[in-house]
Amino acid sequence: MYEDSIIKFMKRYLWIGLIIVTLIVDWTALDDITTGNEPDYLGEWVTLYVSVPILLLSGWKIWKNKL
């Protein structure tokens, strides 16, 4: 029983960490797009498109499990 609470606690912080890392990567991609420092924006747009499902899944998991 004690191990289950530790695992749930660690899962919560892993999901929160995933959200924070995703938002940081999104912020840097949006910065490159808005400042125009990159000659090709394909990587930045792919980053943003990939991050949307990650953020939606993370939010759903946190909301569903009340983490």
Sequence and secondary structure as in RCSB ss.txt:
>XXXX:A:sequence
MYEDSIIKFMKRYLWIGLIIVTLIVDWTALDDITTGNEPDYLGEWVTLYVSVPILLLSGWKIWKNKL
>XXXX:A:secstr
 HHHHHHHHHHHHHHHHHHHHHHHHHHHHHHHHHHT  S  HHHHHHHHHHHHHHHHHHHHHHHHT 
